[in-house]
Amino acid sequence: MSRSTRRASRIGGAALAAMIGLAACATQQTGAPTTAAAPAIAAAPALAAAPIVAKTPALLVPATPPPAPAAPPAQPERETPDAPFRANAPAAGAEPQFKVPAFKRFKLKNGLEVILAEFHDLPLVDVSLVVKAGGGANPPELAGLAEMTANMLDEGTKTRSAIDIADEMAVLGANLGTASSWDASNASMSVLTKNLDAALAVWADVVQHPAFSEQEFTRVRDNLLTAIARRKDSPPVIATLAMSKILYGEKHPFAWPMTGVEASLKKLTVGELRKFYDAYYRPNNAVLIVAGDITEAALRPKLEKALKSWQSGAIPKRKLPAPPVATRTKVYLIDKGEAPQSSIRVGLVGIERTNPDYVPVTVMNLILGGGFYRLDLNLREGKGWTYGARSTFDARRTPGPFSAGGEFVATHTADSVAEILKEVNTIRDTDVSDAELSRAKDQIIKSFPARFATRATTAGQLADLAIYGLPDSYLRDYTKKIAAVSKEDVHKMARKYLASDKLSIVVVGDQKMLRDGLSKIAPVELRDLEGNLLPTPVASETGAKSGGSEGGKAEE
């Protein structure tokens, strides 16, 4: 056979295979009998092997289609043994009753009052000394004094360095910390019961014999100066600090941050710290809170031994100046150029912690914005202008600030201020709903037990009794007083404490973008990043003014 003949044969074989495949596919798709494909294949002039074509399709395609598979038998509906139970929710059980942990009081020979709450479930003891002096005792020119004094307690004693203190407490598995608030300072410790004696010796040394080392003081102060230098980069911090200065005036300690400012910290000396410590850190000006696995019989001799050299003394009495009285609502605008959002604080001077109105004010504030209530539902859920809006009454030994606000989209700054004012006016002028009141009271009452979840949080609740002179029955009766608050009480508190025509409004944001819109709400006064009033504009030779002025844009 020639090369061309063999090539033609191979091509013909390939064509034959292709034709067989096409015929098989057509037969499967249409269901036509296999004999119908034979004439078409035989008609092809190049295909000589007709007998193969006649048999091959019969091998690939069955003469008749296979029967359809039988349907699976129906399965009976499954029923779990507890199906009837799932059909109906179980009835609610009895409301659990929470009891405030029991506690007792006794005094040491040096006059130190001790409050003890026993917990014998775990071998742990928490000890917290609460000194009844904090930031409220700072001279205005020495802001940060109380905080710095507390911070320096564990930075070394007359016999132990700061490293010695840390190492000894670490070996004992104990935690030691110091801090200060507006109304108190404290030195606290947590330790295993079996290590209490050894840890108590270190803690008592820290409380009674702080060294106030010049070297350690310089280190701590320099670290703090570095930290507060970053305040100007945080609009929320700027807004909060400016509000304090505006509400209380520069001669009141509440006008200044607890940690102080650069000027006041640079004035502080170890002599000032020692003077503050000697004046206020006295057993007759303190209360020791102990919560944990120990009895009075075991605790008393340990404390007498550890604190025997600590003596009582005369405590200075200081009357704080009265805050300035606001006569109208005003906007205080602090420029933060091209800021994508604005920090807004709407505030006034609120109430003191011992005020009988504290409980109903707590309920009223929660409905306004103490949680996910009116401010959030309006400005976050309704408008989408903020991630969160809140209101707070910071009650202190003397009236602390009320503040409402948050961080808002810059383009809706004036709108957000208007909505906050609207919510303040609404809660003043109309009754809250039964559902709002019920939800707010329920939230406070049912979250109350969490305040006693740990020994440390229990000590914090007992410390409030000591700091503010509240009766022992206060904690026991707290939820009953919350439950007794009525819609009329909420309305009365809102009208009494939310003077909507005498609000201070601090806004930190882009002055060029915000000033015109804010001036339509109230007169605008410009402040710098530290909350200080900017210089009054000076008229030029043509009579024009430059800079900022109250009441809107500067004249041109």
C-alpha positions as CSV (number, residue, x, y, z in Angstrom):
1,M,0.0,0.0,0.0
2,S,1.4,3.4,-1.0
3,R,2.0,6.2,1.5
4,S,-0.9,8.2,0.1
5,T,-3.2,5.2,0.4
6,R,-2.3,4.5,4.0
7,R,-2.8,8.2,4.8
8,A,-6.3,8.1,3.2
9,S,-7.1,5.0,5.2
10,R,-6.2,6.7,8.5
11,I,-8.3,9.7,7.6
12,G,-11.2,7.5,6.7
13,G,-10.9,5.6,9.9
14,A,-11.0,8.8,11.9
15,A,-14.0,10.0,10.0
16,L,-15.7,6.7,10.6
17,A,-15.1,6.9,14.4
18,A,-16.5,10.5,14.4
19,M,-19.6,9.4,12.6
20,I,-20.2,6.5,15.0
21,G,-19.9,8.9,18.0
22,L,-22.4,11.4,16.5
23,A,-24.9,8.7,15.7
24,A,-24.7,7.4,19.2
25,C,-25.3,10.8,20.7
26,A,-28.2,11.5,18.4
27,T,-29.8,8.2,19.3
28,Q,-29.4,8.8,23.1
29,Q,-30.9,12.3,22.8
30,T,-33.9,11.5,20.6
31,G,-34.6,7.9,21.6
32,A,-34.8,6.9,17.8
33,P,-34.2,3.2,16.9
34,T,-30.6,2.3,16.0
35,T,-31.5,1.2,12.5
36,A,-32.3,4.8,11.5
37,A,-28.7,5.7,11.6
38,A,-27.6,2.9,9.1
39,P,-28.7,4.6,5.8
40,A,-27.0,7.8,6.7
41,I,-23.7,6.0,7.4
42,A,-24.0,3.8,4.3
43,A,-24.5,6.8,2.1
44,A,-21.1,8.2,2.9
45,P,-19.0,7.3,-0.2
46,A,-15.7,7.2,1.6
47,L,-16.8,4.6,4.1
48,A,-16.3,1.0,2.9
49,A,-16.7,-0.9,6.2
50,A,-20.5,-0.8,6.3
51,P,-20.8,-4.0,8.4
52,I,-19.0,-2.4,11.3
53,V,-21.3,0.7,11.2
54,A,-24.3,-1.6,11.4
55,K,-23.1,-3.3,14.6
56,T,-21.3,-0.6,16.5
57,P,-24.3,1.6,17.4
58,A,-26.1,-1.4,18.7
59,L,-23.3,-2.0,21.1
60,L,-23.3,1.6,22.4
61,V,-27.0,2.4,22.8
62,P,-29.5,0.0,24.3
63,A,-32.5,-1.0,22.2
64,T,-34.9,0.2,24.9
65,P,-34.4,2.9,27.7
66,P,-33.9,1.6,31.3
67,P,-36.9,1.9,33.6
68,A,-37.1,5.0,35.8
69,P,-35.9,4.4,39.4
70,A,-38.6,3.7,41.9
71,A,-39.5,6.6,44.3
72,P,-38.2,6.1,47.8
73,P,-40.8,5.1,50.3
74,A,-42.3,7.9,52.3
75,Q,-40.6,8.4,55.7
76,P,-42.8,8.9,58.7
77,E,-42.5,12.4,60.3
78,R,-39.9,12.4,63.1
79,E,-40.9,13.5,66.6
80,T,-38.4,14.1,69.3
81,P,-39.4,13.0,72.8
82,D,-39.5,16.7,74.0
83,A,-41.5,18.1,71.1
84,P,-44.5,19.1,73.3
85,F,-42.1,20.9,75.7
86,R,-40.6,22.9,72.8
87,A,-44.1,23.9,71.6
88,N,-44.6,26.0,74.7
89,A,-42.0,28.1,76.5
90,P,-41.7,27.4,80.1
91,A,-43.2,29.8,82.6
92,A,-40.9,32.3,84.2
93,G,-39.5,31.4,87.6
94,A,-39.4,33.5,90.7
95,E,-37.4,36.8,90.4
96,P,-34.0,36.1,92.0
97,Q,-33.4,38.1,95.1
98,F,-30.0,39.7,95.6
99,K,-28.6,40.7,99.0
100,V,-25.8,43.1,99.5
101,P,-22.8,41.3,101.1
102,A,-22.7,41.8,104.8
103,F,-20.0,44.0,106.3
104,K,-18.9,45.3,109.7
105,R,-17.0,48.3,111.0
106,F,-14.4,48.6,113.7
107,K,-11.6,51.1,114.6
108,L,-7.9,50.7,115.3
109,K,-6.2,52.3,118.2
110,N,-4.8,55.1,115.9
111,G,-8.4,56.1,114.9
112,L,-8.4,54.4,111.5
113,E,-11.9,53.1,110.6
114,V,-12.0,49.6,109.1
115,I,-14.9,48.2,107.0
116,L,-14.7,44.4,106.6
117,A,-16.7,42.3,104.2
118,E,-15.9,38.5,104.6
119,F,-15.8,36.2,101.6
120,H,-14.6,32.7,102.3
121,D,-15.1,31.1,98.9
122,L,-11.6,31.8,97.7
123,P,-8.3,32.3,99.7
124,L,-7.9,35.9,98.6
125,V,-7.9,39.2,100.4
126,D,-8.3,42.7,98.9
127,V,-7.1,45.7,101.0
128,S,-7.8,49.3,100.0
129,L,-6.9,52.4,102.0
130,V,-9.2,55.3,101.1
131,V,-7.9,58.8,102.0
132,K,-10.6,61.4,101.9
133,A,-8.6,63.9,99.8
134,G,-8.1,64.0,96.1
135,G,-8.0,66.4,93.2
136,G,-10.6,68.6,94.8
137,A,-7.9,69.5,97.4
138,N,-5.5,70.8,94.8
139,P,-4.6,74.5,94.7
140,P,-5.6,75.7,91.2
141,E,-2.0,76.6,90.5
142,L,-0.8,73.1,91.5
143,A,-3.2,71.0,89.4
144,G,-2.1,67.4,89.5
145,L,-0.7,67.5,93.1
146,A,-3.0,64.8,94.5
147,E,-2.5,62.5,91.6
148,M,1.3,62.9,91.7
149,T,1.4,62.3,95.5
150,A,-0.6,59.1,95.1
151,N,1.6,57.9,92.2
152,M,4.8,58.5,94.2
153,L,3.7,56.3,97.2
154,D,5.0,53.1,95.6
155,E,8.1,54.7,94.0
156,G,10.2,54.0,97.1
157,T,10.1,54.2,100.9
158,K,12.7,55.1,103.4
159,T,13.9,51.4,103.5
160,R,12.7,50.0,100.1
161,S,13.4,51.2,96.6
162,A,10.7,51.1,93.9
163,I,12.3,47.9,92.5
164,D,12.4,46.3,95.9
165,I,8.7,46.9,96.4
166,A,7.9,45.5,93.0
167,D,10.1,42.4,93.5
168,E,8.7,41.6,97.0
169,M,5.1,41.9,95.8
170,A,5.9,39.7,92.7
171,V,7.4,37.0,94.9
172,L,4.2,37.0,97.0
173,G,1.9,36.9,94.0
174,A,0.4,40.2,95.2
175,N,-0.8,43.3,93.3
176,L,-0.1,46.8,94.7
177,G,-1.6,50.0,93.2
178,T,-2.1,53.6,94.0
179,A,-4.4,56.2,92.4
180,S,-6.4,59.4,93.0
181,S,-9.9,60.7,92.1
182,W,-11.5,64.0,92.6
183,D,-12.7,63.1,96.2
184,A,-10.2,60.5,97.4
185,S,-6.8,58.8,97.0
186,N,-6.1,55.2,97.6
187,A,-3.4,52.5,98.0
188,S,-4.8,49.0,97.3
189,M,-3.5,45.5,97.4
190,S,-4.7,42.0,96.5
191,V,-3.0,38.9,97.9
192,L,-3.5,35.3,98.8
193,T,-4.6,34.9,102.4
194,K,-1.6,32.8,103.3
195,N,0.7,35.7,102.1
196,L,-1.2,38.5,103.8
197,D,1.3,39.1,106.6
198,A,4.3,39.5,104.3
199,A,2.4,41.6,101.8
200,L,0.8,43.8,104.5
201,A,4.3,44.7,105.7
202,V,5.2,46.1,102.3
203,W,1.9,47.8,101.8
204,A,2.0,49.4,105.2
205,D,5.5,50.7,104.5
206,V,4.3,52.3,101.3
207,V,1.4,54.0,103.1
208,Q,3.4,55.2,106.1
209,H,6.9,56.0,104.8
210,P,7.0,57.2,101.2
211,A,10.4,58.6,100.4
212,F,9.4,61.1,97.7
213,S,12.8,60.6,96.1
214,E,13.9,63.6,94.0
215,Q,15.2,61.2,91.3
216,E,12.0,59.1,91.1
217,F,9.9,62.3,91.2
218,T,11.8,63.7,88.2
219,R,11.3,60.5,86.3
220,V,7.6,60.2,87.0
221,R,6.9,63.8,86.2
222,D,8.9,63.7,83.0
223,N,6.9,60.7,81.8
224,L,3.7,62.5,82.7
225,L,4.7,65.6,80.8
226,T,5.4,63.6,77.7
227,A,1.9,61.9,78.0
228,I,0.0,65.2,78.5
229,A,1.8,66.8,75.6
230,R,-0.3,64.6,73.3
231,R,-3.6,66.0,74.6
232,K,-3.7,68.6,71.8
233,D,-3.8,65.8,69.3
234,S,-7.1,64.5,70.7
235,P,-10.2,66.6,70.1
236,P,-12.4,64.6,72.6
237,V,-9.9,65.3,75.4
238,I,-9.6,68.9,74.3
239,A,-13.4,69.3,74.4
240,T,-13.8,67.6,77.9
241,L,-11.0,69.7,79.5
242,A,-12.3,72.9,77.9
243,M,-15.8,72.3,79.3
244,S,-14.4,71.9,82.8
245,K,-12.5,75.2,82.6
246,I,-15.6,77.0,81.2
247,L,-18.0,75.6,83.8
248,Y,-15.8,76.1,86.9
249,G,-13.5,79.0,86.1
250,E,-9.8,79.0,86.5
251,K,-9.8,79.4,90.3
252,H,-11.6,76.1,91.0
253,P,-9.7,72.8,91.1
254,F,-12.4,71.1,88.9
255,A,-11.4,73.5,86.1
256,W,-8.1,71.6,85.7
257,P,-7.3,68.0,84.7
258,M,-6.6,65.6,87.5
259,T,-3.2,64.9,86.1
260,G,-2.4,68.6,85.9
261,V,-1.1,70.7,83.0
262,E,2.5,71.4,81.9
263,A,2.7,74.7,83.8
264,S,1.4,73.2,87.1
265,L,3.6,70.1,86.9
266,K,6.7,72.1,86.4
267,K,5.9,74.0,89.6
268,L,5.5,70.8,91.6
269,T,8.4,69.8,93.9
270,V,8.9,66.9,96.3
271,G,8.3,69.5,99.1
272,E,4.8,70.1,97.8
273,L,4.1,66.4,97.6
274,R,5.4,65.9,101.2
275,K,3.2,68.8,102.4
276,F,0.1,67.3,100.8
277,Y,0.8,63.9,102.2
278,D,1.4,65.2,105.7
279,A,-1.8,67.2,105.6
280,Y,-4.2,64.6,104.4
281,Y,-2.7,61.1,104.7
282,R,-3.8,60.6,108.3
283,P,-5.7,57.6,109.9
284,N,-8.5,60.0,111.1
285,N,-8.9,61.1,107.4
286,A,-9.0,57.6,105.9
287,V,-11.0,54.4,105.9
288,L,-9.5,51.0,105.3
289,I,-11.7,48.6,103.2
290,V,-10.9,44.9,103.5
291,A,-12.8,42.3,101.5
292,G,-11.9,38.6,101.4
293,D,-11.1,35.5,103.3
294,I,-10.4,36.7,106.8
295,T,-12.2,37.4,110.0
296,E,-12.2,40.4,112.3
297,A,-10.4,38.4,115.0
298,A,-7.6,37.5,112.6
299,L,-7.4,40.9,110.8
300,R,-7.4,43.3,113.7
301,P,-4.0,42.3,115.3
302,K,-2.4,42.2,111.9
303,L,-3.5,45.8,111.2
304,E,-2.6,47.1,114.6
305,K,0.9,45.7,114.1
306,A,1.4,47.0,110.6
307,L,0.0,50.5,111.2
308,K,1.1,51.2,114.7
309,S,3.4,54.1,113.8
310,W,0.8,55.9,111.7
311,Q,-0.7,58.8,113.8
312,S,-3.7,61.0,113.5
313,G,-3.5,64.8,113.0
314,A,-5.4,67.9,112.2
315,I,-6.9,67.9,108.8
316,P,-7.1,71.2,106.8
317,K,-10.6,72.3,105.9
318,R,-10.9,73.9,102.5
319,K,-14.0,75.5,101.0
320,L,-14.1,75.4,97.2
321,P,-15.1,78.6,95.4
322,A,-18.5,78.8,93.8
323,P,-18.5,78.1,90.0
324,P,-19.4,81.0,87.8
325,V,-23.1,81.3,87.0
326,A,-24.1,81.0,83.4
327,T,-26.6,83.6,82.2
328,R,-27.3,82.2,78.7
329,T,-26.5,79.4,76.3
330,K,-23.2,80.0,74.5
331,V,-21.1,78.1,72.0
332,Y,-17.4,77.8,72.6
333,L,-15.6,76.9,69.4
334,I,-12.1,75.5,69.4
335,D,-10.4,75.3,66.0
336,K,-9.1,72.0,64.7
337,G,-8.6,72.7,61.0
338,E,-9.9,70.2,58.5
339,A,-11.0,67.8,61.2
340,P,-13.3,65.1,59.6
341,Q,-15.5,65.0,62.8
342,S,-16.4,67.4,65.6
343,S,-16.2,66.8,69.3
344,I,-19.3,68.2,71.0
345,R,-19.9,68.7,74.7
346,V,-23.1,70.3,76.0
347,G,-22.9,70.9,79.8
348,L,-23.6,72.7,83.0
349,V,-22.8,72.2,86.7
350,G,-24.8,69.3,88.1
351,I,-25.3,67.9,91.6
352,E,-23.3,66.6,94.5
353,R,-23.2,62.8,95.4
354,T,-25.0,63.3,98.7
355,N,-28.0,65.1,97.2
356,P,-31.3,63.4,97.9
357,D,-32.1,63.9,94.2
358,Y,-29.2,61.7,93.1
359,V,-31.3,58.5,92.6
360,P,-34.1,60.1,90.5
361,V,-31.5,62.1,88.5
362,T,-29.7,58.8,87.8
363,V,-32.9,57.4,86.2
364,M,-33.6,60.6,84.3
365,N,-30.1,60.7,82.9
366,L,-30.2,57.1,81.8
367,I,-33.3,57.8,79.8
368,L,-31.7,60.9,78.2
369,G,-28.4,59.4,77.3
370,G,-26.8,57.4,80.0
371,G,-27.1,54.3,77.8
372,F,-28.6,53.3,74.5
373,Y,-31.6,55.6,74.9
374,R,-32.8,58.9,73.4
375,L,-29.5,60.5,72.3
376,D,-28.3,57.3,70.8
377,L,-31.6,56.4,69.2
378,N,-31.8,59.8,67.6
379,L,-28.3,60.7,66.6
380,R,-26.8,57.2,66.0
381,E,-29.8,55.0,64.9
382,G,-32.0,57.7,63.4
383,K,-29.5,60.2,61.8
384,G,-26.3,58.1,61.5
385,W,-24.2,61.1,62.5
386,T,-22.2,59.5,65.3
387,Y,-21.1,56.1,66.6
388,G,-22.4,57.0,70.0
389,A,-23.9,59.9,72.0
390,R,-24.0,59.9,75.8
391,S,-24.9,62.0,78.8
392,T,-23.4,61.9,82.3
393,F,-23.9,63.4,85.8
394,D,-20.5,63.2,87.5
395,A,-21.6,63.7,91.1
396,R,-18.8,64.5,93.5
397,R,-18.5,65.8,97.1
398,T,-19.5,69.2,95.7
399,P,-21.5,69.6,92.5
400,G,-19.8,67.9,89.5
401,P,-20.4,68.5,85.8
402,F,-23.3,67.3,83.6
403,S,-22.2,66.7,80.0
404,A,-23.9,65.4,76.9
405,G,-22.4,64.8,73.5
406,G,-19.9,62.7,71.5
407,E,-18.0,62.7,68.3
408,F,-20.0,63.7,65.1
409,V,-19.6,63.9,61.4
410,A,-18.2,67.4,60.7
411,T,-20.8,68.3,58.1
412,H,-23.6,67.7,60.6
413,T,-22.1,69.5,63.6
414,A,-24.6,72.3,63.9
415,D,-27.4,69.8,63.2
416,S,-26.1,67.5,66.0
417,V,-25.9,70.3,68.5
418,A,-29.5,71.2,67.6
419,E,-30.7,67.6,68.1
420,I,-28.9,67.4,71.5
421,L,-30.7,70.6,72.7
422,K,-34.0,69.3,71.3
423,E,-33.6,66.1,73.4
424,V,-32.8,68.1,76.5
425,N,-35.8,70.3,76.0
426,T,-38.0,67.3,75.3
427,I,-37.2,65.5,78.5
428,R,-37.7,68.8,80.4
429,D,-41.1,69.6,78.8
430,T,-42.8,66.2,78.4
431,D,-43.2,63.0,80.5
432,V,-41.2,60.0,79.6
433,S,-43.1,56.9,78.5
434,D,-44.0,54.1,80.8
435,A,-41.9,51.8,78.6
436,E,-38.8,54.0,78.9
437,L,-39.2,54.4,82.6
438,S,-39.7,50.6,83.2
439,R,-36.7,49.8,81.0
440,A,-34.4,52.2,82.7
441,K,-35.3,51.2,86.2
442,D,-35.1,47.5,85.2
443,Q,-31.6,48.1,83.8
444,I,-30.3,49.7,86.9
445,I,-31.8,47.2,89.3
446,K,-30.8,44.1,87.4
447,S,-27.2,45.3,86.8
448,F,-26.8,46.3,90.5
449,P,-25.5,42.8,91.6
450,A,-22.6,43.2,89.1
451,R,-21.2,45.9,91.3
452,F,-20.3,43.2,93.9
453,A,-19.0,40.7,91.4
454,T,-15.4,40.7,92.8
455,R,-13.8,41.7,96.1
456,A,-12.3,44.8,94.4
457,T,-15.7,46.0,93.1
458,T,-17.3,45.3,96.5
459,A,-14.6,47.4,98.1
460,G,-15.3,50.2,95.7
461,Q,-19.0,50.2,96.7
462,L,-18.1,50.3,100.4
463,A,-15.6,53.1,99.7
464,D,-18.4,55.3,98.5
465,L,-20.1,54.9,101.9
466,A,-16.9,56.2,103.5
467,I,-16.0,59.0,101.1
468,Y,-19.5,60.6,101.1
469,G,-20.6,59.6,104.6
470,L,-23.6,57.6,103.3
471,P,-25.5,55.4,105.8
472,D,-24.8,51.6,105.9
473,S,-28.4,51.1,104.7
474,Y,-27.7,53.0,101.5
475,L,-26.6,50.0,99.5
476,R,-29.4,47.8,100.8
477,D,-32.1,50.3,100.0
478,Y,-30.7,51.5,96.6
479,T,-32.7,49.3,94.3
480,K,-35.9,50.0,96.3
481,K,-35.3,53.7,95.8
482,I,-34.7,53.2,92.1
483,A,-37.9,51.2,91.8
484,A,-39.9,54.0,93.5
485,V,-38.9,56.6,90.9
486,S,-42.0,57.8,89.0
487,K,-42.5,59.7,85.7
488,E,-43.3,62.8,87.7
489,D,-40.0,62.4,89.5
490,V,-38.1,62.2,86.2
491,H,-39.9,65.3,84.8
492,K,-39.2,67.2,88.0
493,M,-35.5,66.3,87.9
494,A,-35.1,67.3,84.3
495,R,-36.7,70.7,84.9
496,K,-34.7,71.3,88.0
497,Y,-31.2,70.3,86.7
498,L,-31.3,70.8,83.0
499,A,-31.4,74.5,82.5
500,S,-31.7,74.5,78.7
501,D,-31.3,78.3,78.4
502,K,-28.0,78.3,80.3
503,L,-26.0,75.6,78.6
504,S,-22.4,75.7,77.7
505,I,-21.7,74.1,74.3
506,V,-18.1,73.2,73.5
507,V,-17.3,72.3,69.9
508,V,-13.8,71.2,68.7
509,G,-13.6,71.2,64.9
510,D,-12.9,73.1,61.7
511,Q,-13.7,76.7,62.5
512,K,-14.2,77.8,58.9
513,M,-16.7,75.1,58.2
514,L,-18.6,75.3,61.5
515,R,-18.8,78.9,62.7
516,D,-21.7,80.2,60.6
517,G,-23.9,77.2,61.4
518,L,-23.2,77.3,65.1
519,S,-23.8,81.0,65.3
520,K,-27.5,80.4,64.3
521,I,-27.9,78.3,67.5
522,A,-26.2,80.6,70.1
523,P,-23.5,83.3,70.3
524,V,-20.0,81.9,69.4
525,E,-16.9,82.5,71.4
526,L,-13.5,81.3,70.2
527,R,-11.1,79.4,72.4
528,D,-7.6,78.0,72.0
529,L,-6.7,74.3,72.3
530,E,-6.3,74.7,76.1
531,G,-9.7,76.2,76.5
532,N,-8.4,79.7,77.0
533,L,-10.3,82.7,75.7
534,L,-8.6,84.1,72.5
535,P,-7.7,87.8,72.6
536,T,-10.5,90.2,71.8
537,P,-10.2,91.4,68.2
538,V,-8.5,94.8,67.7
539,A,-10.1,97.3,65.3
540,S,-7.8,98.3,62.4
541,E,-7.5,101.8,61.0
542,T,-10.4,101.2,58.7
543,G,-12.6,100.0,61.5
544,A,-12.4,96.3,60.6
545,K,-11.8,93.6,63.2
546,S,-9.6,90.6,62.9
547,G,-9.7,87.3,64.8
548,G,-12.6,85.9,66.8
549,S,-15.4,87.6,68.6
550,E,-18.5,86.6,70.4
551,G,-21.8,86.3,68.5
552,G,-20.7,85.2,65.1
553,K,-18.3,86.2,62.4
554,A,-15.9,89.0,62.8
555,E,-16.8,92.3,61.2
556,E,-15.1,93.2,57.9
